Amino acid sequence: MSFGTKLAWDDTVLPFQLDRSDIRGRVARLDGVLDGILKQHDYPPQVEALVAEMALLTALIGQTMKLRWKLSLQVQSKGPVRMIATDFYAPETEDAPARIRAYASYDRDKLTDGAPIEQVGEGYFAILIDQGRGTTPYQGITPLTGESLKSAAEAYFAQSEQLPTRFQLSFGRSTERGGVEHWRAGGIMVQHMPPASPFASGEGGSGVGGLLTADDILDEDEGENWRRVNFHLDTVEEMELIGPQLPPTDLLVRLFHEEGPRVFDALPVRFGCTCSEDRVRQSLSIYSARDIEKMTTDEGIVTADCQFCGAHYELDPATVGFEAEGHGEA
């Protein structure tokens, strides 16, 4: 793929609603966000693709939540890619962007030449919502299913939230004029509003492993609307999702003009990390002086690296841990 300069709708999430179908959605375009996430690590191509997909899902899902602080997505797996973790931080002020960070843990020796999703084995997909100090975090989990991470996310919303949800995603490396290669991604999320007749049976759903599907949740009229919108969504082309020619608003008109699309203010998103020396010190505050001594290098320092952004911290061992100099003084 070859594109020109940065576009106005890059690194944004555009909310929309289909008034005639009782369906809401999001369109996301990521550019600099993915570069910020992926340049911190020397991931193999299969791992890069999984992190890019997870970051795109995080941007789409994060904007749907009424967040005061943080949404986290996690994949835990028994495959070569053991974990993928992402965080979406709500804007700190009305005009500020949301921030996204992500990283993956993997066993390089066990990676195969297969598709990215083949690097993920048996495990689970989780969504965690933390509204900040004084609140109890929420966590929802569903087994990893399907042929992509987006399938796991769709299964999560059907099973844990009883909200039929679909994603269409595209992501990969692009080359601008002049030969500068970077990552770019685009996607659409559609989600039925809470159905009139919520699923109540305890017998399980019709999906893989007894998980719920849209047909289990929606009544006849709702199901007809959902199938019609998904028919139009399935006509979207890769370059419409990721390319520069079509603004998100025009894409929505092309796909859903019969459904009465209505758009809202776009949310800018940026790569951002919340690590700091104070947070490192706080994480080390549970350790004794003997524990800290075991962590001290031959050079006489305690080091820590942020898995998300690669920041490196060097601390005096005498100043960390619950027995540190000055600890507990007024």
N, C-alpha and C positions, 0 to 999 in steps of 0.2 A: 504494500500500500504506500502511496506517495501523496503527501498533503503539503499545503503551504503553511502560512503563518497561523498563530494561535487564534481561535475563533471566540466570539463573544459568549457562545454557549458551552465552551469547554469548561470542565470542572464545575458543573452545575447540576442540580436536580430540579426538574420542573414538575410540580404536582398538577394533576388534572382530574376531572370528574366527567363521567359519561352520564348525563342527566336522564337519558331515556332508558338506561339499563341498570341504574343503581349500582354502578361500578366506579371505583376510584382507581387512580394509577399514578405512576411516576415515570418520567423519562430522565435518564442520567447519561451524561457524557463526561468521561474522565480522561485527562491527559497528563498534566503536571502532577496530579495526585499519585498516579501510578509510578511515574518516574521517581518521585520522592520516596515512595515505599520500596521500590525494587532496587534502586541504586545503592541502598544501604547494605545489600547482601549479594554474594556471588552465587545466586541460585541456579541450578540446572534448568534447562528450558521447561521440563515437565512441572517443576515446582513453581517456576515463575508463572506459568499459566494458571495453576491452581490458586496462587495468591492473588493474581489479577481478577479471577472470577469471584473469589471471596470478597475482595475489596469492592467490586461492582455491586454485588449483592448487599453489602453493608451500606453503601451509599443509598441504594434504593429503599431498603428496609428502614434505615435510620431516620429518613425523612418522614416516614409514616407515623413514627412514635411521638407522643407528647413528652419529650425528654426534657428534664431539667439538668441532667448531667451526662450519663454514658450508656450506650448500647454496645454490647459485645457479642460477636459471633464466634463460635468455636467448633472445630472439627477435631475429634479424637479418634485415632485409627490404629489398627494393628498392622497396617501396611507400611511400606517404605516411608511414606509421609506420615509421621506419627501425630502431628498436630498442626493446625492452622488457626491462628488467633487474630481477630481484628477488633478494633475499637472505633466507635463513632461518638465524638463529643459534640453535644449540642452547642449552638452559638452562644457565646458568653453575653453578647448584647444583641439588640434587634438588627443591627447592620453588620454584625460580624459573620464570618463564614463558619460552617461546621468543620470539624477536623477529623481526619481518618488516619489510622496507623494499622500496620499489619506485619506479621512475620510467620514463618513456618519452621518447624523442627522436623528433620528427616534423616534417614540413614542412607548416605550417598552410595554405599556399597550394595544396597538392596534395590536401588532404582532399576527399572527395566526400560526397554526401548518402546514400550507400549504407550497408549494414550495417557494423558495426565491423570484421568480419573482411575486408571488401573494402578496408580501408585498409592491409592487410598484403599485400605482393606475394611474389614468389619469394624464397626465403631458407631459413633453417634454424632449428631448435629445438634448444637445447643444455641439458644439465644438467652442472653442475660441482660437484664435491665437494672441499672443502679441509678436511683434518683438523687443520690448524694447523702450527706451526713444526716443522721436522724431517721433514715428510712431503711426498710428491709429489702434487700435485692431480690428480684424475681428471676427464676431460672426455669426454662422449658427445654425438654430434651426429646428427640425422636431418633430412631435408628437411621443409619445411613442407608439410603435406598436409591435405586435408579442409576442412570448413566452419567450423572453430573452432580456437581454441588447444588446447582439450581433445583434439581429434582428433590434433593434432601430438604431444601428450604420450602419448596411447595408442600412436601409431605408434612413438614413441621406446622405450617399454618393450617392445613386441613385437620391434622390430628390434635394439636394443642390449642388452637384458637378457633377451630371450626369455621375458618374463613377460606373459601376457595381462592387460590392465588396462582398466577402464572407468571413466568419470567421468559423473556426472549433476550439473549445476551450475545454480544460479539466483542472479542478482544484479541489483541495481537500487537506485534511490532509494526511500526510505520516508519517510513523514511521521507523526511522533508527534502525540498530542493536544497542541494548542497551536501546531501549525504548524511545528515544527522538522524540517527535512528533512535526512536523512543517508543514507549508503550502507549497505546490508546485503546479505549473501551467505550462501549455504548450499550444501553439496555432499556427495556421497558418492563415495568411491573404492572399487572392489573390485579385487582382484588375486589371480590364481591363484598358489598357492605353486609353487616350482620344479617343473616337470613331470617325470614319471618318464622320459619319452623326449624329451630335448632335440633340437631341430631340428638336423640335421647336413648337409642337402643344400646344395650350393653353387650351385643353380640359381635361387635367389631365391624370394620368397614370392608369395602370390596377391593381395596388396594392391596399392594404387595404386603405380605405379612399381616393382613387384617387391618391395615391402616385405612383411615377415611379418605374418600375422594369427593369431588364436587357433587357427583350424582347421589352420594349418601347424605349430603347436607342440604341441598337446595330442593324446593318444591318444583312442580312442573313449569310454572311461569318463570320462576327465577332461573331454572336450569336452561330454559330456551334462550333467555337473554345471555346467560353465561356462555353457552355454546356458540351463539352468533358472534359475540365479541371475540371469542377465541378463534373462530374461523377467520376473522379479519386480521387478528394478531399474527396468525400463521402465515400470512402473505408478506410479512415484513422481510426485507432483504438485508443482508449483512451490511452493505454500504449505506443503507438508510439509517442503520443504527450507529455506525461508527464514522461515516464519511462526512466531509465538510459541506456537501452540496445542499443538504436539506436541514433547515432549522427544526428543532423539536416541535414547534407549533405547527409547521407545515406537515410534518410527519403524522401528527395526530389527526389533522384534517384528512390526509390521504387515507389513513387506516379507518377512522371512526366517524366520518362526517355524518353518517346517518344516526349516530348515537348521541348527538348534541354535546360534543366535547367542550368543556369549560376549563380554562387554565387559571392558575394562581401564580403568585410571585415565586420566581425561581430562587433556590437556595444555593449560594456558592459553597463549594467544599475545597479544602486544602489538606495537604499532608501536614500532620502536626503531632508532636509527641509531648507528653506531660512529665517526662523524667526530669530529675533534678538531683543535685547533691543532697538536699534536705530529705528527699524521698529515699535515697540510698541509705542515708544515716538512719532513717526511721525503720527501714527494713532490717538493718543490722542491730537495732536496739534490743532485740530479743536474745542476743548471744552474750555469753559470759566472756571474761577476759581470756580464759583458756581457749574457748572456741575461736575468738578473734586471732589469737596467736597462731592457730592452725591455718587460718586464712592468709596470714601475712607472708608476703613473698620474701625471697632472699635479699631483695633490695630494701626491706623494712617498710613496705607499704601494703595496704589492702586495696585491691583493685575491683572494679565492677564495670560491666559493659551492659548497655541497654540493648535488649534483643530487638526492639522495634526500630530505633534510629541509629544504633551503633555508637552512641556517645560513650566515652571512656572516662571513668572516675578513678582518681587516686587519693586515698585517705590515710591519714596518720592513724595507726592502730590504737594509739593511746586515747583517741578522741571518739571511738565508736564502741558500741556495745553498752549494756546496762551498767557495767562497772567502769565506764569511761571517766576520765578526769572531768570533774564539774557536773557529772550526771546527777540530777535530782537537786541541785542547788537552786535556791530561790533567786 
